Amino acid sequence: MNEPVTAKDPAEPAEPASAAPAVDDRRDGDPSRRRTPRRTPRVHRAWWVAAVSFVALVGAAGFRATPSVFIDPLHSEFGWSHGTISAAVSVNVLLYGLTSPFSAALMERYGIRRIVSAALLLISAGSGLTVFMDATWQLVLCWGFLVGLGTGSMALAFAATVSGRWFVERRGLVSGILTAGGAAGQLVFLPLVALLVEGPGWRTASLTVALAALAVVPLVLFVLRDRPEDVGLLPYGAGPDYRTPPPAPPGAARRALKALSDAARTKVFWLLAGTFAVCGASTNGLVGVHFVPAAHDHGMPVPTAASLLAVIGVFDLVGTVASGWFTDRFDARRLLAVYYALRGVSLLLLPMLFAQSVRPSMLFFIVFYGLDWVATVPPTIALCHRHFGRDGAIVFGWVLASHQVGASVVAFLTGLVRDTFGSYDLAWTASGALCATAAVMALVIRRGGGTPEGTAEGPAAQPS
């Protein structure tokens, strides 16, 4: 491994003792080129990047929150079955996951700003074009492909990339905050979308989401930068021995597939992928898509049910940030086991809690389940970084793909369960059992791992 560049150019003036250490910035292979970072500002720019990333994730979450309140209106207007509509949602969820690992590699190669801006434009286009649809293939095109590709490029791998590049300290906390951006998007948009659907109609709701995603693009272009070295800074919390990771090799898709090939040889990867598939099945695929129509089946008004789902987002914001804090301090494997076990218990009890009005027992479920909604993400990101080193963000993208495969399958199957049995009860029970299985799988993950990005050549985990 090359030693970090510390020698000064004779032509440069002497630096004060308090200046930040030089950053090894030999991205073009020329050892003589490097960049000396500016003095770290009072508020490190990493926090501004994290804030804009949070806002971008909120914008991307807007359309992902809408299918649950669109199912009944589309069924009423076009006569499409719950299974047909759920199939379009499942394509969206699947592409969201499959795009994620490639987007992480593309961010390595072409930069965060370009990929995130393009993703927001795709989301806006997909959402806006739904107002013209009158056939199921158009629903699949807009909801499934355009929005699926856009949201996949803005998936949680984006959070892993930002936290991995811009932070050495507080990575768990930042990944928790960014993950909570999706919950905040649900919080901001879902009650508004439900009211628009009940009032002006679902087309107005789609246009509102499209404009919201579009409005975030200028902020992304103005503030986001790919790495702290691009503005002459070290990552937050980096010490004087920090080494800038070498540039990504050409071929983003090839790198994503290589990372998958290496990771797939380890038992850790399959355990993480399996547990995260259950996570997606029990959140995005089940509750995120079918909670509102399930509550409506029991006589609850759609805006009320949508507001409850948004409240889940409020407590998810708290739970995910707290999970990031816990991840910096406790064993991530045990955290995952606790989260999945508690989620399973809550889902087993849910069928008994539905009613025409909101009762205290349902509010307790909303708070309890909300705290656990995506609390699994920070410890999962931490385990990916620990076991797979500088490929951790890309490997997490593949783990997220399994999350969305689980969500996609369950979103579709739950619609079929509703069409076949006339209720969702079987889906809640089966999901609770899956969560219990995931809790056991989390405890099987071994404790060791590689080295975080930016401190050494982080090797992938050795095959188990």
N, C-alpha and C positions, 0 to 999 in steps of 0.2 A: 504493500500500500504506500502511496506517495505520502511523504511528510507534508504538513500544511506549510504554505509559503509564509515566511515571517520576515525575510530580508527586505529592506527598503531600497527603493530606487534612489541613487545618490542625488538625483535632481529634485526629489521631493523634499519639502520642509520637514523638520522633525515634528513628530506628533506629541501632544501632551500625554502625560502618563494616564490620564483618565479616558483617553479615546478608546473606542471599541477596537478589538483585535481585527487584523486583516482577515479577509475572507478569501479562501481559495476559489477563484472564479475562472478557472481555465477551461471554459466550455468549448473553446474552439481548438483545444489541444496545444496551444502555445503557452509554455510554462512561464514566459515573461509577462503575460497579461494577468492582472488580478485587479480587484477593486477594493479599496479601503473604505469601509462603511463610515457613514456619518455618525456623529454622536447620537446615541439612542434618545429619542424624544421622551418627554415626560410621560405621555401616553403612547405606548408602543404601537406602531402602525398595524401590528398583527391584530390588535383588538378592533381597529376600524375595518380591516378585511373580514374578520369574523362577523362583525355587525352587518356588513353589506351581504355577506354570504347568507346570513340568517334571513335578511329581507328577500333575497332571491329565492331561497327555499320556501318562504311563505308564499311568494307569487306562484311558484311551481305547484304548491299544494292545493291551490284554489280549485283547479278543475278535478283533481283527484278526489276532492270531497263531494263533488256534485252527483255522481251516479246513484248514490243511495236515495236522493230526493227526486231523481229523474225517472226511476223505474216505474212508479205508478202512473205519472203523466204520460209517458210514452206508451205504456200498456193501454191506457184509456184512449189516446188519440189514434194510434196506429193498429191496435189490437195485437201487438207483438206479445208473445208469452214471456213469463219471467225467465224461462230457460234461454230464450233467444237473446233477450237483453243482457242476461248474465254472461252469455257467450262473448258478446262484444266487450264487456267489462273484463272478462278473463283474458282476452287478447291484449288489452291495455296493460293489465297487471303483469302478464308474461313478458311483454316487450320491455316494460319498465325494468324488470329484473335482468333480462338478457342483454340489454343495452349497457347496463351499468359497468361491467368490467372493461368493455371497449372504451367507454367514455373516460374512465380513469386513465387508461393508456393514452387516449387522445389528448387529455389534459396534460399528461407528461410531455407529449410531443409538440402540440400546437398551442398550448397555453389555456389557462382557466378562462380568461375573459372571452375568447372566441367561442369556446364550446358552450359556456353558460349562456352567452347572448343568443347563439343559434338555437339552443334548447328552448329558451323563453319564446323565441319567435315561432317555433314549431307548436308549442302549447297554445299560443295565441291563435295561430291559424287553425289548428284542429278544433278549438273551442268555438271560434267564430263561424266556421263552415257548417257546424251542426244545424244552424238555423235553416239551411236550405235542404236538409235531408228529408226523404220520404220513402226510403227503402232500407232494408236491413244491411245491405252491403255498404251503404254510405255511413251507417252507424258504426260498422266495424272499421271503415277507413278512418273516420274522424276520431272516434273514441279510442279505437284499438291502435291503429298504426301511428297517426300523427301525434296524438297526445301521449301514446305509449313511448314512442321514441324520444319525445321532448322531455317527459318526466323522467325517463330512464337516464338521460344525459344529465339530469339534475338530481340523481338519486343520492343515497347516503354515501356512495363512494366519493361524491363531491365533498361531503363533510369530512371523510377520512383523509382526503387529499389536502384540504386546507389545514386541518389540525396537524397533519404529519409534516407539512412543509413550513408552516409559520410558527409552530409551537414545539418547544422541547419540554418545558414545564407546562402544567395545566392542560395537557392533551385530553385527558379523560373528561375534564370539565367542559372544554370547548366542544368536543365531539358530542357531549350531552346537550349543550345549548343549541348547536346546529341541527342535531336530530330533532329537537323540540320545535324547530322551524316548521316542520310538516304539521305538527299539532297546532301551532299558532295559525297556520294557514287554514286549517279546518275550523279553528275557533273564529277567525275573522270572517270567513266566507260562508260557512254552512248555514247559520241562521238567516243571513241575508239572502242566500240563494233559495232557501225554503220559502221565505216570504215573497220573493220575486216569482217563484213557481206558482204559489197560491194566488198571486195577484196578476201582474202583467203576463206571466206565463214562462215556460221553461226556455223559450228563445231569448227573452230579455236576460234571463239568468246566464245563459251561455255567453252572450255578448259582454256582460259585465265582467265575467271571469277573463275573457279574451283581452279586454282593455287593461285589466289589472296586471296580467302577466306582461303585456307590452310596456306598461309604465315603468317596470323595473329595469328594462334594458339600459337606459342612459346611466343609471346609477352604477350598474355593473361595469360599463365601459369606463366610467370616470374614476372609480375607486379601486377596483380589483387589480392586483398584480400577481404574476405567477409565483414568484418567490421573494423573500425578503432581500436577497442579494440584488434583485433588480432595482431596488431603491436604496442600496448601500447600507442595509441593516443585517444583523444576525437574527435568526428566529428568537422568539420570546423565550428567555430562560437559557439560551445557549451560552456555554462557557468558552474560554479562550482556545480550547482544544477542538472546537467544532470544525468539522470538515464539510464543505459543500458536496452533496452527492454528485457523482458524474452525470452528464447529460444522458437522457434516455436514448437508446439506439434507434435508428430508423425502423419503421414498421410497427405502428401502434397495435394493429391486430395481431401481428406475430408475437409481440411481447405479451399481450393479454393471454394468448393461447399457450405460450411457453410457461407463464406463471401458473396457469391452470394445470398444465402437464406436470410441473414440478410439485405443486401442492397436492394434486390428486394421488401422489404416491404416499401420502402421509395419512395416518388414521385421524390425526387432529382435524384435518380439513373436512373429512366426511362427517365427523361428529359435529363440527361447527355448522356445516351445511344442513345436516339433518335437524338440528335444533332450530336453526333459523327458518327452515321450511315450515316447521310447526308454528313458529312465531308468525310468519306471514299468513298461514292458514287460519290462525285464531284471532287475527286482528284485521288486516286489510281485506282478506278474502271473505271472512264471515261477518264480523261486526261492522266493519267499514262499509260494506256493500249492502248487507241485509238487515241491519238493526232497525232502520227506519221503516221499511215495509213490514217487518215482523211486528213492530209496535203498532203500526197502522192496522194490521190484521186483528189486533185486540181492541180496536176502537180508539186508539190514541191519535189525535190530529197530527198531520205530517210536520207542521212547524214546531210542535211541542217535542216530537221525537227527534227532529233535527237539532233542536236546542240541547237536548240531552246528549246527543253525540258530540256537539260542540263543547259541552261541559267536560266530557271525557278528554277533549283536547286541552282544556284548561289544566286539569290535574295531570295530564301527561306531560305538560310543560314543566310542572313542578317535579314530577317523578323522574323524568329523564335527566334533568339537570342534577337532581340529587343522586341519581345513579352514576352520572359522570364523576361526581365528588366521591362517592363510595368506591368507584373503580380505581381512583388514584390511591386508595388506602387499603382495600380489602381484596381477597382472592376472587378474581373475576369468575372463576368456575362455580364457586359456591353462590355468588350473587345470581348467576344464571339459573341455578337449580332452584333457589328460593323464588325467583320471579315466575318461572314456569309453573311451579307447584301452586302458588297463590292464584295465578291466572286460571289454571284448570279448575280449582275449587269454585271460583266465581262463575265460570261458564256453566258448570253443572247445576248451579242454583238459579241461573237466569230464567229458564222457562216458567218458573213459579212466580216470577216478579212482574210479568207483563200485566197491564190493566188499562182501562180507559183513561185514567188520570194518573198523575205522578204521585206515587206513594213513598213514604220514608224508606222502605226496603229497596225500591228502585234507585233512589238517590244514593243510598249506601253502596249499591253495586256500581253506580256511575263513578263515585269517588274512588272506590277500591280498585276497580278495573282501570280507571283512567291513570292512576299512579303507576300502573304496571304496563300500560299500552305498548310503548317501545322502550321501556327501561332496559330491555335486553341489548340495545344497540351499543352503548358505550363499552360494556365488558366484552362484547363480541369484537368490536374494533380493536380493543386493547389486546385480545388474544391473537388476532390476525397480525398486528404489528409485532407482538412478542415472538410468535412462531415463524413468521415469514419475512421479517426484516424489511428491507426497502421495497419489496414487492407486496407489503402488507395491504396497501390501499387497493391494489389490483385484485389481490386474493379476496379481500373483503367484497369487492365488486362481484366476484363469482359466488361468494357466500350469499350476498344479497340476491343474486339470481335465483338461488335455491329458495330464498324467502318468497320471491315473487312466483316461482313455480308452485309452491305450496298454496299461496294466495289465489293464484289463477285457477288451480284445480278445485279448490274449495268454493270459490265464488261461483263456478259453473255448477258443481255438484249440489250446492245448497239451493240454487234455483230449481234444479230438477227435483230435489227433495220437496220443495214447496209445491211444485206442480203435481207431484205424485201423491203426496200424503196430505196436502192441504194445510200443512203447518211446518214450522222450522224446528220443532222439538228435537228430532233425531240429530240434526246438525249441531245443536248446542252440546248435546251429550257426547257425541263422537269427538268433538273438538276438545272437550275437557279431558277425555282419556288420552288424546294425543299430547296434551301439555304435561300430563304426568310422565309419559314416556320421555319427553324432552328433558325433564328435570333429572331423570336418571342418566341420560346421555351426557349432560353437562358435567356431571361429577366424574365421568370416565376420562375426560380430557386431561392429558398429562400437564404437569406444572411447568416444565422447562420451556425454552424458546430461544430465538435468535436475538439480535440487537436492533434497537429502534433505528429508524432512518436518520441519517445525518450525523451519527456518532461513530459508525464503523461500517464495514461492508456487511450488511445484515443478511446472513445466509438464510435460505429456507430451512424449515425444520427437516431433520433427518427422518427417513421413513420409520414408522413405528412398527 
